[in-house]
Amino acid sequence: MAPGIMVDRANTDDAAISIQSAIAMTGRSQRTWWRRIEEGVVRKSDPDARGRARVSLEDVVGLLGISLSAEDRSLLVLADAGDADAQDDVGQMFLAIGKHEIGRYWLELAAEQNHPNAMQRLACCHLSGEGVAKDENMAIRWLAEAAAHGHVIAQEQMRALRTGLLARRMA
């Protein structure tokens, strides 16, 4: 867990996440979220430590059409608070249930914090087109970043790429 991030794992009933995360997870605009808050359809929470407006996690999850355990909800709150390990875990969780765009969002947040596993998984997303258009150049970019940050699998994948390139040049 990142320093200074505290989450009550026992009580996720009143958990909240930033409107930015709610937008990324639901595809609904900021304007829509604020309108729903004004109408009383969505519960607004106090701003977080960074001053970001937050809404009830329960209200957001209700729009996703999935069921999340209390542990998954706690993980989402940690991810929203900026914990890179939690962001990677949440990204992997959403990819596993076929919510690729949401998974990519969380992986990108973790990768921006130099999380090697998230970088390697983003490479896979770009290579396969999960949650993003297929882009081999971006796949190689993320793979190289992950390898540079010590991700063992990414290092082996980069070694295989280089070996393949050298074999073609020598043929």
Backbone bond lengths (Angstrom), bond angles and torsions (degrees), N, CA, C in turn:
res aa  C-N    CA-C-N  psi(-1)  N-CA   C-N-CA  omega(-1)  CA-C   N-CA-C  phi
1 M - - - 1.452 - - 1.523 108.08 -
2 A 1.313 115.39 140.46 1.462 120.43 179.43 1.518 109.98 -66.68
3 P 1.340 117.70 148.03 1.461 120.30 179.75 1.520 111.37 -58.40
4 G 1.304 116.23 138.77 1.455 120.87 175.83 1.517 114.76 83.87
5 I 1.341 118.25 -0.57 1.463 120.49 -179.88 1.515 108.20 -97.57
6 M 1.311 115.36 117.99 1.458 120.80 179.92 1.525 108.26 -122.95
7 V 1.323 116.52 130.68 1.456 121.27 178.54 1.517 107.80 -136.49
8 D 1.322 115.79 134.66 1.454 120.95 175.98 1.525 107.62 -80.28
9 R 1.330 116.45 101.25 1.458 120.45 -177.09 1.527 112.14 -68.68
10 A 1.305 117.70 -22.49 1.455 120.24 -176.28 1.515 112.47 -77.58
11 N 1.333 118.48 -28.34 1.452 120.32 -174.41 1.524 110.86 -122.56
12 T 1.327 115.29 99.26 1.462 119.28 177.74 1.525 111.32 -104.45
13 D 1.335 117.47 1.72 1.465 120.39 -179.79 1.522 111.77 -62.72
14 D 1.330 117.30 -36.65 1.457 120.36 -178.70 1.528 111.40 -107.82
15 A 1.332 116.14 21.13 1.461 121.14 179.44 1.522 109.99 -66.46
16 A 1.327 115.00 152.23 1.458 120.59 -179.17 1.519 109.76 -139.09
17 I 1.333 115.62 154.13 1.459 121.58 174.24 1.520 108.66 -132.17
18 S 1.313 115.46 162.64 1.462 120.41 -178.48 1.527 111.44 -65.40
19 I 1.304 114.10 153.22 1.466 119.07 176.21 1.531 109.60 -62.27
20 Q 1.342 118.04 -33.30 1.470 120.41 178.13 1.528 110.79 -59.52
21 S 1.321 116.81 -43.93 1.464 120.04 178.30 1.519 110.78 -67.90
22 A 1.323 117.17 -38.80 1.466 120.61 177.68 1.526 110.51 -61.07
23 I 1.323 116.86 -40.68 1.465 121.45 177.99 1.523 109.74 -62.26
24 A 1.332 116.79 -48.40 1.469 121.28 -178.02 1.524 111.77 -63.11
25 M 1.318 116.81 -35.56 1.456 119.89 -176.42 1.518 113.56 -81.55
26 T 1.321 117.71 -28.13 1.463 119.99 -175.70 1.522 114.10 -108.88
27 G 1.330 116.77 -18.40 1.462 119.63 -176.50 1.515 112.99 78.11
28 R 1.310 117.17 4.40 1.465 120.86 178.27 1.519 109.55 -87.89
29 S 1.312 116.44 145.15 1.464 121.42 -174.14 1.529 111.98 -74.12
30 Q 1.326 114.12 163.90 1.464 120.46 176.20 1.526 109.50 -60.63
31 R 1.310 115.77 -41.29 1.468 120.55 179.20 1.531 110.75 -59.02
32 T 1.327 115.93 -42.38 1.476 119.89 178.66 1.520 110.78 -63.08
33 W 1.338 117.43 -43.24 1.466 119.82 179.68 1.525 110.77 -61.92
34 W 1.329 117.22 -44.69 1.469 119.47 -179.91 1.529 110.96 -65.63
35 R 1.322 117.71 -37.74 1.464 120.34 177.58 1.524 110.17 -63.82
36 R 1.328 116.80 -42.34 1.460 120.34 -179.91 1.532 111.55 -66.41
37 I 1.338 116.32 -33.48 1.466 120.37 175.54 1.521 109.22 -65.15
38 E 1.335 117.00 -47.32 1.467 121.60 -179.53 1.520 111.66 -61.91
39 E 1.325 117.40 -35.21 1.462 121.55 179.16 1.530 112.21 -76.97
40 G 1.327 117.19 -10.60 1.455 121.04 -179.24 1.515 113.85 82.74
41 V 1.334 117.16 10.52 1.461 121.39 -179.75 1.524 110.50 -79.54
42 V 1.331 116.31 -30.06 1.457 122.41 179.96 1.520 108.37 -120.40
43 R 1.328 115.65 136.77 1.455 120.89 179.52 1.529 110.50 -85.16
44 K 1.322 116.39 126.87 1.459 122.28 176.90 1.524 108.20 -90.33
45 S 1.318 115.87 140.67 1.466 121.98 177.37 1.516 109.39 -111.13
46 D 1.324 115.22 170.09 1.463 119.78 176.45 1.529 109.60 -62.74
47 P 1.329 117.52 151.56 1.474 120.21 177.25 1.526 110.47 -60.75
48 D 1.328 115.43 154.16 1.461 119.57 177.75 1.522 110.29 -81.56
49 A 1.324 116.36 -176.14 1.465 121.63 -177.05 1.523 112.75 -61.00
50 R 1.335 116.56 -23.71 1.469 120.61 178.85 1.520 112.15 -92.61
51 G 1.338 116.45 3.96 1.459 120.78 178.06 1.520 114.52 82.53
52 R 1.326 117.51 10.42 1.462 120.48 -179.29 1.524 110.79 -79.48
53 A 1.313 115.94 138.97 1.464 121.22 175.49 1.525 108.56 -66.57
54 R 1.334 115.78 142.38 1.461 120.42 -177.62 1.520 111.05 -131.26
55 V 1.338 113.39 154.66 1.460 121.37 176.89 1.518 109.07 -128.28
56 S 1.314 115.56 164.83 1.455 121.79 -179.54 1.524 110.90 -61.05
57 L 1.317 116.22 127.78 1.461 120.83 176.99 1.522 110.16 -60.82
58 E 1.305 116.67 -37.85 1.468 121.28 179.48 1.526 111.07 -57.99
59 D 1.341 116.83 -42.07 1.460 120.79 179.74 1.528 111.40 -66.15
60 V 1.318 116.86 -34.89 1.468 121.12 179.04 1.524 110.09 -71.50
61 V 1.323 116.74 -49.04 1.463 121.37 -178.52 1.523 110.19 -59.64
62 G 1.314 116.76 -36.22 1.462 120.31 178.53 1.522 113.07 -58.89
63 L 1.313 117.24 -27.10 1.465 121.36 179.78 1.527 113.00 -86.80
64 L 1.312 117.77 -10.77 1.468 121.05 -176.95 1.524 113.08 -84.82
65 G 1.322 116.42 -19.13 1.454 119.70 -179.99 1.520 113.36 70.79
66 I 1.323 116.79 28.82 1.459 121.25 178.04 1.524 108.90 -133.61
67 S 1.303 115.30 163.88 1.463 120.40 177.55 1.529 107.86 -108.90
68 L 1.313 116.11 130.38 1.463 121.25 178.89 1.518 109.78 -120.70
69 S 1.313 115.59 137.53 1.461 120.55 177.53 1.525 109.71 -71.70
70 A 1.322 116.06 168.41 1.468 120.75 176.57 1.527 109.99 -60.13
71 E 1.325 117.17 -37.37 1.468 121.08 178.63 1.537 110.68 -65.33
72 D 1.335 116.64 -42.26 1.465 120.64 177.98 1.530 110.62 -62.49
73 R 1.315 116.40 -39.76 1.468 120.71 179.68 1.531 110.97 -66.18
74 S 1.327 116.09 -41.86 1.466 119.93 176.78 1.523 110.58 -62.19
75 L 1.318 116.26 -40.30 1.455 121.67 177.82 1.531 111.01 -62.38
76 L 1.333 116.40 -40.48 1.468 120.75 176.95 1.524 111.65 -62.16
77 V 1.310 116.97 -41.23 1.461 120.79 178.67 1.533 110.02 -64.33
78 L 1.325 116.90 -42.72 1.468 120.78 176.84 1.535 111.23 -62.27
79 A 1.317 115.53 -43.45 1.470 120.26 179.62 1.524 110.29 -61.83
80 D 1.314 116.34 -43.81 1.466 120.30 179.59 1.522 111.68 -64.51
81 A 1.333 115.99 -30.80 1.465 120.41 179.15 1.526 112.29 -75.86
82 G 1.347 117.19 -8.71 1.455 120.06 175.33 1.515 116.16 110.63
83 D 1.310 119.04 6.23 1.457 122.05 -179.86 1.532 109.18 -74.21
84 A 1.337 117.37 113.75 1.467 122.29 -174.95 1.530 112.34 -63.87
85 D 1.328 117.97 -38.94 1.468 119.65 177.78 1.524 110.56 -62.68
86 A 1.325 116.28 -42.84 1.465 120.24 178.44 1.529 110.60 -66.28
87 Q 1.327 117.57 -39.06 1.468 120.57 177.97 1.526 110.10 -61.24
88 D 1.327 116.53 -42.92 1.470 119.96 177.66 1.526 110.35 -62.70
89 D 1.325 117.14 -46.06 1.469 120.74 179.98 1.523 111.48 -61.77
90 V 1.329 117.30 -43.74 1.459 120.97 179.98 1.535 109.72 -65.56
91 G 1.324 116.38 -40.98 1.462 119.58 177.10 1.516 111.60 -58.87
92 Q 1.326 116.49 -46.50 1.467 121.28 178.71 1.536 110.62 -62.44
93 M 1.345 116.27 -40.40 1.458 120.82 -179.63 1.528 110.64 -60.96
94 F 1.340 116.94 -46.90 1.459 119.40 -178.86 1.526 111.89 -69.21
95 L 1.325 118.17 -35.44 1.465 119.73 175.22 1.523 110.36 -61.47
96 A 1.333 116.22 -41.80 1.464 121.39 -176.84 1.530 112.48 -63.71
97 I 1.336 117.55 -28.37 1.473 119.25 -179.96 1.528 111.79 -99.91
98 G 1.329 116.25 12.44 1.466 120.10 174.36 1.508 115.92 84.54
99 K 1.331 117.65 10.07 1.469 121.76 177.11 1.529 106.88 -96.47
100 H 1.332 116.06 70.43 1.457 122.15 -170.29 1.525 114.40 -64.52
101 E 1.326 118.11 -39.87 1.466 119.46 -179.29 1.522 111.05 -64.68
102 I 1.327 115.79 -40.33 1.464 120.18 178.65 1.531 109.46 -67.02
103 G 1.319 116.58 -43.57 1.457 120.45 178.08 1.518 111.99 -59.11
104 R 1.324 116.32 -44.24 1.465 120.45 179.23 1.513 111.49 -61.43
105 Y 1.341 116.93 -40.49 1.468 121.04 178.65 1.528 110.91 -55.26
106 W 1.333 116.71 -49.45 1.465 120.32 -177.60 1.515 111.36 -69.43
107 L 1.331 117.66 -38.10 1.466 120.27 177.37 1.519 111.42 -62.95
108 E 1.329 116.97 -39.91 1.463 119.95 178.63 1.528 111.57 -63.31
109 L 1.336 116.30 -38.78 1.467 118.76 177.40 1.529 110.95 -62.76
110 A 1.323 116.66 -42.22 1.465 120.44 178.67 1.530 110.74 -67.69
111 A 1.319 116.79 -41.09 1.469 120.68 -179.36 1.525 111.15 -64.07
112 E 1.336 116.92 -34.87 1.472 120.34 177.07 1.522 111.39 -62.32
113 Q 1.339 116.20 -19.88 1.466 121.38 176.93 1.531 110.77 -99.89
114 N 1.325 115.72 19.59 1.463 122.73 177.61 1.528 113.74 63.22
115 H 1.309 116.71 37.29 1.465 121.27 177.18 1.532 108.03 -84.26
116 P 1.348 117.53 108.49 1.469 120.31 -172.67 1.529 114.67 -60.84
117 N 1.323 117.97 -37.91 1.466 119.79 -179.47 1.529 110.59 -64.67
118 A 1.322 116.79 -41.23 1.463 120.51 177.90 1.531 110.32 -63.55
119 M 1.327 116.29 -39.64 1.467 120.11 178.50 1.524 111.19 -61.85
120 Q 1.331 116.39 -44.82 1.463 120.26 -179.12 1.519 110.47 -64.78
121 R 1.320 116.78 -39.88 1.473 120.16 179.87 1.528 110.60 -69.41
122 L 1.335 117.18 -36.07 1.472 119.91 175.18 1.523 110.40 -61.97
123 A 1.327 116.65 -37.37 1.468 119.86 176.19 1.525 109.79 -58.12
124 C 1.321 116.34 -44.27 1.469 120.80 178.32 1.527 111.32 -62.79
125 C 1.329 116.11 -40.51 1.474 120.41 178.70 1.529 110.78 -60.80
126 H 1.322 116.12 -45.68 1.463 119.97 -179.28 1.527 111.41 -68.44
127 L 1.299 117.44 -32.97 1.452 120.96 179.68 1.527 111.43 -71.78
128 S 1.337 117.26 -37.92 1.467 121.51 -176.51 1.526 113.42 -96.63
129 G 1.322 117.32 -14.30 1.462 120.19 -177.32 1.517 113.45 81.75
130 E 1.329 117.62 24.99 1.476 121.43 177.81 1.519 109.85 -81.14
131 G 1.325 117.25 107.93 1.462 121.40 176.08 1.512 114.14 78.62
132 V 1.324 116.62 3.21 1.452 121.84 -177.15 1.530 107.02 -160.55
133 A 1.328 116.81 156.60 1.464 119.22 176.86 1.527 109.47 -64.53
134 K 1.327 116.13 144.45 1.463 119.67 176.67 1.522 109.24 -58.32
135 D 1.329 115.54 134.04 1.457 120.40 -179.11 1.531 107.74 -156.09
136 E 1.328 116.01 99.22 1.457 120.72 -177.81 1.525 112.04 -63.02
137 N 1.329 117.16 -34.37 1.466 119.53 179.29 1.526 111.25 -64.02
138 M 1.338 116.63 -43.58 1.467 119.68 177.58 1.527 110.62 -67.65
139 A 1.332 116.89 -34.83 1.465 120.08 177.59 1.527 109.76 -61.31
140 I 1.324 116.05 -46.06 1.466 119.57 179.93 1.520 110.50 -66.28
141 R 1.319 117.07 -38.51 1.470 120.43 178.69 1.523 110.98 -58.96
142 W 1.364 116.58 -49.64 1.460 119.82 -178.70 1.524 111.40 -68.44
143 L 1.333 116.31 -35.61 1.461 119.68 178.18 1.529 110.47 -64.07
144 A 1.316 116.76 -43.96 1.470 121.07 178.60 1.529 110.69 -63.49
145 E 1.331 116.95 -40.55 1.473 120.50 177.73 1.523 110.64 -61.95
146 A 1.334 115.93 -45.61 1.465 119.72 -179.75 1.523 110.60 -62.06
147 A 1.332 116.18 -42.79 1.467 120.43 178.91 1.524 110.48 -62.76
148 A 1.317 116.81 -42.76 1.466 120.92 179.85 1.524 111.66 -63.96
149 H 1.334 116.69 -25.96 1.466 120.85 178.69 1.528 112.13 -94.54
150 G 1.350 116.71 14.43 1.457 120.48 171.19 1.515 116.82 91.17
151 H 1.328 119.10 9.22 1.467 120.67 178.91 1.528 108.61 -71.60
152 V 1.324 116.91 113.70 1.463 122.85 -171.92 1.534 111.84 -61.03
153 I 1.314 117.60 -44.85 1.470 120.26 -179.65 1.527 109.80 -63.87
154 A 1.321 117.47 -43.10 1.466 120.83 178.67 1.521 110.74 -62.74
155 Q 1.323 116.93 -37.66 1.465 120.24 177.85 1.529 110.75 -62.38
156 E 1.322 116.50 -41.81 1.473 120.48 177.93 1.529 110.62 -67.65
157 Q 1.323 116.92 -39.98 1.467 120.04 178.21 1.528 110.68 -63.42
158 M 1.323 117.90 -40.85 1.464 121.54 177.69 1.531 110.08 -65.90
159 R 1.317 116.70 -39.54 1.470 120.40 178.80 1.534 109.24 -62.24
160 A 1.323 117.02 -42.01 1.468 121.09 178.88 1.530 110.75 -64.74
161 L 1.325 117.06 -39.79 1.469 120.34 176.89 1.523 111.08 -61.72
162 R 1.321 115.84 -46.44 1.470 119.71 -179.78 1.524 111.08 -63.64
163 T 1.330 117.07 -41.47 1.460 121.12 179.27 1.524 110.32 -61.69
164 G 1.326 116.34 -42.83 1.464 120.93 178.22 1.514 112.05 -63.68
165 L 1.318 117.00 -40.43 1.464 120.86 178.94 1.516 111.18 -66.23
166 L 1.329 116.85 -43.40 1.453 120.69 179.96 1.523 111.00 -64.99
167 A 1.327 117.62 -39.10 1.466 121.71 179.16 1.526 110.45 -62.16
168 R 1.323 116.83 -39.95 1.473 120.90 179.25 1.525 110.70 -67.20
169 R 1.305 116.56 -39.66 1.476 120.48 -178.82 1.533 110.86 -66.47
170 M 1.321 117.27 -33.87 1.456 121.03 -176.37 1.522 111.63 -82.40
171 A 1.313 117.45 -17.17 1.475 121.13 -177.34 1.522 111.60 -78.98
